Amino acid sequence: MAEQILNVLMVDDSPTQYTLVVDFLHVVKTDSVEYEVTWAPTYEEGVNLIDNNSYDVSLVDYDLGDANGLDFIAYATKEHHQVPMILLTGQGNYEIDLKAMEAGAVDYLDKTSLRPNILERAIRYATENQRMLEQERRQRVIAESLLDTALTLNSSFELEDVLERILLNMQNVIPHDSANIILIEDKAGHVVRYYGYAQEFINETIEYLEQHVGEMYTFKQMLKSHQPLVIDDIQQSEKWMPLDAAQHIRSYLGVPIIIQDDVIGFLNFDGNQVKMFNEEHIHYAQIFAQQAGQAIRNTRAYQQAQILAATQERQRLARDLHDAVSQTLFSASVIAQTLPRFLDNNPDEVSNGLSELNRLNRGALAEMRTLLVELRPQALAEMDLPTLIRNLAHAFNSRSHAQVESRINYTESLPEDVHIAFYRIAQEALNNIQKYADATRVTIDLIRLNSHIELHIIDNGCGFDPSAVPAGHMGLNIMQERATSIGGQLTVESKIGHGTKIELIWNIV
């Protein structure tokens, strides 16, 4: 029996021509190649056949009665039928030959000089050319799919987005009917992404995996070997997972997702036919598994970096606040010890001292409230923004002799990220005023104007030249990043000897 059978569609209204072609192909058949010819005597029958069947090559007569071969070739090309077309013509007309090429034909043959060897060579050339085109097209699709996943990896730290893109691109590279991604956490398997399954299958799989991921043959083998696993025929394997809803699956490909020599999950491909997966599919599945592993590494590193940065910032702020509280309480203690000496001789000094003591105690209380907020981050989101701003103002007042006025006429709640950004920017601005401005008067305004919220912090201190501030100094970059992260606009206006104004504007969505 021939190693290869080429299916030929012949569209020709001449029974004699059809018989001749069949005889020619019978003559040229070999031990390796045999031809099966399907005949369509009309344009309409040819369209019906090519729409519903697969062919390796099509021989199309130019003259088909009401229609012609060019119409058929143009139709097949328009409908994206990947079948190489050879036009058969008895006219030997160069213009017709040229139109055939423009319509999408790969070759044309003059029926008056047609011979078995000429026909065989034309079919061989057409099918080989089609094979090369399909291979090139497939390689391009594979390259584009892998590149798309890589670009997503480099542009997103959202694990769900990357895994979804991996599933989407796998459909273009590896033939399968359904697929899923399973991650292992605390020795339990969790289906995090999937497609192509009935909900019954997913429900049963999720319940089973949470208890038995380490006991299932497929996953147990990959956990042990760190290598892909292929099962050509599920129904002939006694070691396949005992799930009632998986009866439709016939073949399986699994690839472990590995991070630092630890299997943390699996890519799983299922097919409804036997022997769907070959070495090439395994190779590309491993690449997708590596990309999934990289996505998980990136996400974990990003989350750890965020946690570390937040922890370091809280520790720094808590340390600064602790020092400020200690200094304020020390000053209050000194004043309290001194006041009794002035009770008899200088009552005005006692009155001033009591006012100062009251200011320091209020400031210390505000500092402590701010310190508690920093040590319990959730409190920052729970406490309303006006209260937080007033606490910052009172705390600043206890650390500085500048007169601080806070004017707040906005009491509505804001989205959590916006709420926190406003607070952090106000906090950083006041810290800068205390450290660098030598101001005597500070005003803080939190107001709503039409469709946006504005925060203004103005001081009459020494000012500075914004263009001359070194990168990373005074926390200006951090403030700008916080404003950008919420879609806000931050402006810093300052001039040496004329104070500073910081303005944050956020549009209400």
C-alpha positions as CSV (number, residue, x, y, z in Angstrom):
1,M,0.0,0.0,0.0
2,A,1.3,3.5,-0.8
3,E,2.8,5.5,2.0
4,Q,0.9,8.6,0.8
5,I,-2.5,9.1,-0.7
6,L,-3.1,12.4,-2.5
7,N,-6.7,13.5,-2.7
8,V,-7.4,15.2,-6.0
9,L,-10.5,17.3,-6.8
10,M,-11.2,17.5,-10.5
11,V,-13.7,20.2,-11.6
12,D,-14.4,19.5,-15.3
13,D,-17.6,19.1,-17.3
14,S,-16.0,16.5,-19.6
15,P,-16.3,12.8,-18.5
16,T,-13.7,12.0,-21.1
17,Q,-11.2,14.5,-19.6
18,Y,-11.9,13.1,-16.1
19,T,-11.3,9.5,-17.3
20,L,-8.1,10.6,-19.1
21,V,-6.7,12.2,-15.9
22,V,-7.6,9.1,-13.8
23,D,-5.7,6.9,-16.3
24,F,-2.7,9.3,-16.3
25,L,-2.5,9.3,-12.5
26,H,-2.8,5.5,-12.5
27,V,0.2,5.3,-14.8
28,V,2.4,7.5,-12.6
29,K,1.4,6.1,-9.2
30,T,4.2,4.6,-7.2
31,D,4.8,2.5,-4.1
32,S,5.1,5.7,-2.2
33,V,2.3,7.9,-3.8
34,E,-1.2,7.0,-4.9
35,Y,-4.0,9.3,-6.2
36,E,-7.7,9.4,-5.3
37,V,-9.7,11.5,-7.7
38,T,-13.1,13.1,-6.9
39,W,-15.0,14.4,-9.9
40,A,-17.2,17.5,-9.9
41,P,-18.8,18.0,-13.4
42,T,-20.2,21.5,-12.6
43,Y,-19.0,24.6,-10.8
44,E,-21.7,24.2,-8.2
45,E,-20.8,20.7,-7.3
46,G,-17.1,21.7,-7.1
47,V,-18.0,24.5,-4.7
48,N,-20.0,22.1,-2.5
49,L,-17.2,19.5,-2.4
50,I,-14.4,22.0,-1.6
51,D,-16.5,23.6,1.1
52,N,-17.1,20.3,2.9
53,N,-14.0,18.2,2.2
54,S,-10.3,18.3,2.4
55,Y,-8.1,18.0,-0.8
56,D,-4.4,18.0,-1.5
57,V,-4.8,19.6,-4.9
58,S,-7.5,20.6,-7.4
59,L,-7.5,20.4,-11.2
60,V,-9.9,23.0,-12.6
61,D,-11.0,23.2,-16.3
62,Y,-11.3,26.7,-17.7
63,D,-14.6,26.1,-19.5
64,L,-17.3,25.0,-17.1
65,G,-20.4,26.1,-19.1
66,D,-22.1,29.1,-17.4
67,A,-19.1,29.6,-15.1
68,N,-15.4,29.1,-15.7
69,G,-12.4,27.8,-13.9
70,L,-11.2,31.3,-13.0
71,D,-14.4,31.8,-11.0
72,F,-13.9,28.6,-9.1
73,I,-10.3,29.4,-8.3
74,A,-11.3,33.0,-7.2
75,Y,-14.0,31.5,-4.9
76,A,-11.7,29.0,-3.3
77,T,-9.1,31.7,-2.7
78,K,-11.7,34.1,-1.2
79,E,-13.0,31.4,1.2
80,H,-9.4,30.7,2.3
81,H,-9.4,27.1,1.1
82,Q,-5.7,26.0,1.4
83,V,-5.8,23.9,-1.8
84,P,-3.3,24.5,-4.6
85,M,-5.2,25.0,-7.9
86,I,-4.0,23.9,-11.3
87,L,-5.9,25.4,-14.3
88,L,-6.6,23.1,-17.3
89,T,-7.0,24.9,-20.5
90,G,-7.3,23.8,-24.1
91,Q,-6.8,27.3,-25.6
92,G,-3.2,28.0,-24.9
93,N,-4.1,31.6,-24.3
94,Y,-1.4,33.7,-22.5
95,E,-4.0,36.2,-21.3
96,I,-6.1,33.4,-19.7
97,D,-2.9,31.9,-18.1
98,L,-2.1,35.2,-16.6
99,K,-5.6,35.7,-15.2
100,A,-5.4,32.2,-13.7
101,M,-2.2,33.2,-11.8
102,E,-3.9,36.4,-10.6
103,A,-6.9,34.5,-9.4
104,G,-4.8,32.3,-7.3
105,A,-3.8,29.3,-9.4
106,V,-0.3,27.8,-8.8
107,D,0.1,26.4,-12.3
108,Y,-1.7,25.9,-15.6
109,L,-1.6,23.0,-18.1
110,D,-2.5,22.9,-21.8
111,K,-4.8,19.9,-22.2
112,T,-3.7,19.4,-25.8
113,S,-0.2,18.6,-24.7
114,L,-1.0,16.9,-21.4
115,R,1.0,13.8,-20.6
116,P,1.2,11.6,-17.5
117,N,4.7,12.8,-16.5
118,I,3.7,16.5,-17.1
119,L,0.6,16.0,-14.9
120,E,2.5,14.2,-12.2
121,R,5.2,16.9,-12.1
122,A,2.6,19.7,-11.9
123,I,0.8,18.0,-9.0
124,R,4.1,17.2,-7.2
125,Y,5.2,20.8,-7.5
126,A,1.9,22.2,-6.4
127,T,1.6,20.0,-3.3
128,E,5.2,20.5,-2.3
129,N,4.9,24.2,-2.7
130,Q,1.7,24.2,-0.6
131,R,3.5,22.1,2.1
132,M,6.3,24.7,2.2
133,L,3.8,27.6,2.4
134,E,1.9,25.9,5.2
135,Q,5.1,25.2,7.1
136,E,6.2,28.8,6.7
137,R,2.8,30.0,7.8
138,R,2.8,27.7,10.8
139,Q,6.3,28.9,11.8
140,R,5.1,32.5,11.5
141,V,2.1,31.8,13.7
142,I,4.2,30.0,16.3
143,A,6.7,32.9,16.4
144,E,4.0,35.5,16.7
145,S,2.3,33.6,19.5
146,L,5.5,33.1,21.5
147,L,6.4,36.7,20.9
148,D,3.0,37.9,22.0
149,T,3.3,35.9,25.3
150,A,6.8,37.3,25.9
151,L,5.6,40.9,25.3
152,T,2.8,40.3,27.8
153,L,5.3,38.9,30.3
154,N,7.4,42.0,30.0
155,S,4.5,44.5,30.2
156,S,2.2,43.1,32.9
157,F,2.6,41.9,36.5
158,E,-1.0,40.6,36.5
159,L,-0.6,36.8,36.6
160,E,-4.2,36.3,35.4
161,D,-3.6,38.3,32.3
162,V,-0.5,36.5,31.4
163,L,-2.0,33.0,32.0
164,E,-5.0,34.0,29.9
165,R,-2.8,35.1,27.1
166,I,-0.8,31.8,27.3
167,L,-4.0,29.8,27.0
168,L,-5.0,31.9,24.0
169,N,-1.7,31.6,22.2
170,M,-1.4,27.8,22.8
171,Q,-4.5,27.4,20.6
172,N,-2.5,28.7,17.7
173,V,0.5,26.4,18.2
174,I,-0.6,23.1,19.6
175,P,-3.6,21.2,18.3
176,H,-6.0,20.2,21.1
177,D,-9.7,20.4,22.1
178,S,-9.4,21.7,25.6
179,A,-6.7,22.9,28.0
180,N,-6.2,24.0,31.6
181,I,-3.5,25.5,33.9
182,I,-3.2,23.9,37.3
183,L,-1.1,25.5,40.1
184,I,-0.1,23.6,43.3
185,E,-0.5,25.4,46.7
186,D,-0.2,23.7,50.0
187,K,-0.1,20.3,48.3
188,A,-3.5,20.9,46.7
189,G,-4.1,21.5,42.9
190,H,-6.1,24.5,41.8
191,V,-7.4,25.0,38.3
192,V,-6.7,28.7,37.7
193,R,-7.4,28.9,33.9
194,Y,-9.2,26.6,31.4
195,Y,-11.3,26.5,28.3
196,G,-13.0,23.9,26.2
197,Y,-14.6,21.8,29.0
198,A,-18.1,21.3,30.2
199,Q,-18.7,22.8,33.6
200,E,-19.4,19.3,35.0
201,F,-15.9,18.3,34.2
202,I,-14.4,21.4,35.8
203,N,-16.4,21.0,39.0
204,E,-15.4,17.3,39.3
205,T,-11.8,18.1,38.5
206,I,-11.5,20.9,41.0
207,E,-13.0,18.9,43.8
208,Y,-10.8,15.9,43.0
209,L,-7.5,17.8,42.6
210,E,-7.8,19.6,45.9
211,Q,-7.6,16.2,47.6
212,H,-5.6,13.9,45.2
213,V,-3.2,16.0,43.0
214,G,-0.2,14.1,44.4
215,E,-1.9,10.7,43.9
216,M,-3.0,11.0,40.3
217,Y,-0.7,9.1,37.9
218,T,-0.2,11.9,35.4
219,F,0.7,14.6,38.0
220,K,2.6,12.1,40.2
221,Q,4.9,11.2,37.2
222,M,5.6,14.8,36.3
223,L,6.2,15.7,39.9
224,K,8.8,13.0,40.1
225,S,10.4,13.2,36.6
226,H,10.0,17.0,35.9
227,Q,9.4,15.9,32.3
228,P,6.4,16.1,30.0
229,L,3.9,13.2,29.8
230,V,2.0,12.0,26.8
231,I,-0.8,9.4,26.8
232,D,-1.8,8.5,23.2
233,D,-5.0,6.7,24.1
234,I,-6.7,7.4,27.4
235,Q,-9.1,4.6,27.0
236,Q,-6.3,2.1,26.8
237,S,-4.6,3.5,29.9
238,E,-5.5,2.1,33.3
239,K,-3.7,5.0,35.1
240,W,-5.8,7.9,33.8
241,M,-7.7,9.9,36.3
242,P,-11.0,8.2,37.3
243,L,-13.4,11.1,36.4
244,D,-16.8,10.3,34.9
245,A,-16.9,13.7,33.1
246,A,-13.6,13.0,31.3
247,Q,-15.0,10.2,29.1
248,H,-14.7,12.3,25.9
249,I,-10.9,12.7,26.3
250,R,-8.8,10.4,24.2
251,S,-5.3,11.8,24.3
252,Y,-3.4,13.8,26.8
253,L,-0.3,16.0,27.0
254,G,1.0,17.4,30.3
255,V,3.9,19.7,31.0
256,P,5.2,20.6,34.5
257,I,5.7,24.3,35.4
258,I,9.0,24.5,37.2
259,I,10.5,27.2,39.3
260,Q,14.0,26.6,40.8
261,D,13.7,22.9,40.3
262,D,10.3,22.7,42.1
263,V,7.1,21.7,40.2
264,I,4.5,24.4,41.1
265,G,1.9,23.5,38.5
266,F,1.0,22.0,35.1
267,L,-0.1,22.9,31.6
268,N,-2.6,20.2,30.4
269,F,-3.8,19.6,26.9
270,D,-6.6,17.2,26.0
271,G,-7.6,15.9,22.6
272,N,-10.8,14.1,21.5
273,Q,-8.8,11.9,19.1
274,V,-6.0,9.4,19.8
275,K,-2.3,10.3,19.2
276,M,-2.9,14.0,18.8
277,F,0.5,15.1,20.3
278,N,4.0,14.7,18.8
279,E,7.5,15.8,19.7
280,E,7.0,19.2,18.2
281,H,3.9,19.8,20.3
282,I,5.8,18.7,23.4
283,H,8.6,21.2,22.6
284,Y,6.3,24.2,22.2
285,A,4.3,23.1,25.3
286,Q,7.5,23.3,27.3
287,I,8.2,26.8,26.1
288,F,4.7,27.9,27.2
289,A,5.3,26.2,30.5
290,Q,8.6,28.2,30.9
291,Q,6.7,31.4,30.1
292,A,4.1,30.5,32.7
293,G,6.8,29.9,35.3
294,Q,8.4,33.2,34.4
295,A,5.1,34.9,34.8
296,I,4.7,33.4,38.3
297,R,8.2,34.4,39.2
298,N,7.7,37.9,38.1
299,T,4.4,38.2,40.0
300,R,5.9,36.9,43.2
301,A,8.9,39.1,42.9
302,Y,6.7,42.2,42.2
303,Q,4.5,41.4,45.2
304,Q,7.5,40.9,47.5
305,A,9.0,44.1,46.3
306,Q,5.8,46.0,47.0
307,I,5.5,44.5,50.4
308,L,9.2,45.3,51.2
309,A,8.9,48.8,49.9
310,A,5.7,49.4,51.9
311,T,7.2,47.9,55.1
312,Q,10.4,50.0,54.7
313,E,8.3,53.2,54.2
314,R,6.2,52.4,57.2
315,Q,9.2,51.7,59.3
316,R,10.9,55.0,58.3
317,L,7.7,57.0,59.0
318,A,7.1,55.3,62.3
319,R,10.7,55.9,63.3
320,D,10.4,59.6,62.3
321,L,7.1,59.9,64.2
322,H,8.5,58.2,67.2
323,D,11.4,60.6,67.4
324,A,9.0,63.5,66.9
325,V,6.7,62.3,69.7
326,S,9.6,61.8,72.0
327,Q,10.9,65.4,71.4
328,T,7.4,66.9,71.9
329,L,6.8,65.1,75.1
330,F,10.3,66.0,76.4
331,S,9.6,69.7,75.6
332,A,6.2,69.4,77.4
333,S,7.9,67.8,80.4
334,V,10.4,70.6,80.7
335,I,7.7,73.3,80.5
336,A,5.6,71.4,83.1
337,Q,8.6,71.3,85.5
338,T,9.4,75.0,85.0
339,L,5.9,76.5,85.4
340,P,5.6,76.1,89.3
341,R,8.6,78.5,89.6
342,F,6.6,81.3,88.0
343,L,3.4,80.9,89.9
344,D,4.0,83.7,92.4
345,N,6.2,86.2,90.5
346,N,5.3,85.9,86.8
347,P,1.6,84.8,86.2
348,D,1.8,85.9,82.6
349,E,4.6,83.5,81.9
350,V,2.5,80.7,83.5
351,S,-0.4,81.5,81.2
352,N,1.9,81.4,78.1
353,G,3.5,78.2,79.3
354,L,0.1,76.6,79.8
355,S,-0.9,77.6,76.2
356,E,2.4,76.1,74.9
357,L,1.9,73.0,77.0
358,N,-1.6,72.6,75.6
359,R,-0.2,73.0,72.0
360,L,2.5,70.4,72.6
361,N,0.1,67.9,74.2
362,R,-2.3,68.3,71.3
363,G,0.6,67.8,68.9
364,A,1.8,64.7,70.7
365,L,-1.7,63.2,70.6
366,A,-1.9,63.9,66.9
367,E,1.6,62.3,66.4
368,M,0.5,59.2,68.3
369,R,-2.6,58.9,66.2
370,T,-0.5,59.2,63.0
371,L,2.0,56.7,64.5
372,L,-0.9,54.2,65.1
373,V,-2.1,54.7,61.5
374,E,1.4,53.9,60.2
375,L,1.7,50.8,62.3
376,R,-1.7,49.5,61.3
377,P,-2.0,50.3,57.6
378,Q,-5.6,49.3,57.3
379,A,-6.5,52.2,59.6
380,L,-5.2,54.5,56.9
381,A,-7.9,53.4,54.6
382,E,-10.6,53.3,57.2
383,M,-10.0,56.8,58.7
384,D,-11.6,59.7,56.7
385,L,-9.2,62.0,54.8
386,P,-10.2,65.2,56.6
387,T,-9.3,63.7,60.0
388,L,-6.0,62.4,58.6
389,I,-5.2,65.8,57.2
390,R,-6.1,67.5,60.5
391,N,-3.9,65.0,62.5
392,L,-1.0,65.8,60.2
393,A,-1.5,69.6,60.7
394,H,-1.7,69.2,64.6
395,A,1.4,67.0,64.6
396,F,3.3,69.4,62.4
397,N,2.2,72.2,64.7
398,S,3.8,70.5,67.7
399,R,7.1,70.1,65.9
400,S,7.3,73.6,64.5
401,H,6.5,77.2,65.6
402,A,4.9,77.9,62.3
403,Q,1.3,78.8,62.4
404,V,-0.7,76.1,60.6
405,E,-4.2,76.6,59.2
406,S,-6.2,73.7,57.7
407,R,-9.3,74.5,55.7
408,I,-11.3,71.5,54.7
409,N,-14.6,71.6,52.9
410,Y,-14.7,68.1,51.4
411,T,-16.1,65.2,53.4
412,E,-17.1,62.6,50.8
413,S,-15.2,59.3,50.6
414,L,-12.6,58.7,47.9
415,P,-11.4,55.5,46.2
416,E,-8.9,53.9,48.5
417,D,-5.9,54.4,46.3
418,V,-6.8,58.1,45.8
419,H,-7.5,58.5,49.5
420,I,-4.0,57.1,50.4
421,A,-2.2,59.1,47.7
422,F,-3.7,62.4,49.0
423,Y,-2.6,61.6,52.5
424,R,0.9,60.5,51.6
425,I,1.5,63.6,49.4
426,A,0.3,65.9,52.2
427,Q,2.5,64.0,54.7
428,E,5.6,64.3,52.5
429,A,5.0,68.0,51.8
430,L,4.7,68.8,55.5
431,N,7.9,66.8,56.3
432,N,9.7,68.8,53.6
433,I,8.4,72.1,55.1
434,Q,9.6,71.1,58.5
435,K,13.1,70.0,57.3
436,Y,13.9,72.7,54.7
437,A,11.5,75.6,54.6
438,D,12.0,77.5,57.9
439,A,8.4,78.8,57.4
440,T,6.3,80.8,59.9
441,R,3.0,80.2,58.2
442,V,1.5,77.1,56.5
443,T,-2.0,76.7,55.0
444,I,-3.6,73.4,54.0
445,D,-6.7,73.4,51.8
446,L,-8.7,70.3,50.8
447,I,-11.5,71.4,48.6
448,R,-13.9,70.3,45.9
449,L,-14.3,72.4,42.8
450,N,-16.9,71.2,40.3
451,S,-15.7,67.8,39.1
452,H,-12.3,67.6,40.8
453,I,-10.7,67.5,44.2
454,E,-7.8,69.8,45.0
455,L,-5.2,69.8,47.8
456,H,-3.1,72.9,48.3
457,I,-0.2,73.2,50.7
458,I,1.4,76.6,50.8
459,D,4.2,77.9,53.0
460,N,6.0,81.2,53.3
461,G,9.4,79.7,53.8
462,C,12.8,80.1,52.1
463,G,11.7,78.4,48.9
464,F,13.9,76.7,46.4
465,D,14.6,76.4,42.7
466,P,12.7,73.2,41.5
467,S,15.0,72.9,38.4
468,A,18.0,72.6,40.6
469,V,16.8,69.9,43.0
470,P,18.8,66.7,42.6
471,A,16.9,63.5,41.5
472,G,15.4,61.8,44.5
473,H,15.8,64.8,46.8
474,M,12.9,66.0,49.0
475,G,10.7,63.1,47.9
476,L,9.4,65.1,44.9
477,N,9.8,62.1,42.5
478,I,7.8,59.9,45.0
479,M,5.1,62.5,45.2
480,Q,4.9,62.8,41.4
481,E,4.7,59.0,41.1
482,R,1.8,58.8,43.6
483,A,-0.1,61.5,41.7
484,T,0.5,59.8,38.4
485,S,-0.7,56.4,39.8
486,I,-4.2,57.8,40.5
487,G,-4.3,59.9,37.3
488,G,-3.8,63.1,39.2
489,Q,-1.8,66.2,38.4
490,L,0.8,67.4,40.8
491,T,2.5,70.8,40.4
492,V,5.2,72.3,42.6
493,E,5.7,76.1,42.5
494,S,8.6,77.6,44.4
495,K,11.1,80.5,44.2
496,I,14.0,81.2,46.4
497,G,12.9,83.6,49.1
498,H,9.2,83.4,48.2
499,G,7.9,80.1,49.7
500,T,6.4,77.0,48.1
501,K,3.0,75.9,46.8
502,I,2.2,72.3,46.2
503,E,-1.0,71.5,44.4
504,L,-2.6,68.1,43.7
505,I,-5.7,67.9,41.4
506,W,-7.7,64.7,40.9
507,N,-10.7,64.6,38.6
508,I,-13.7,62.7,40.0
509,V,-14.7,59.9,37.6
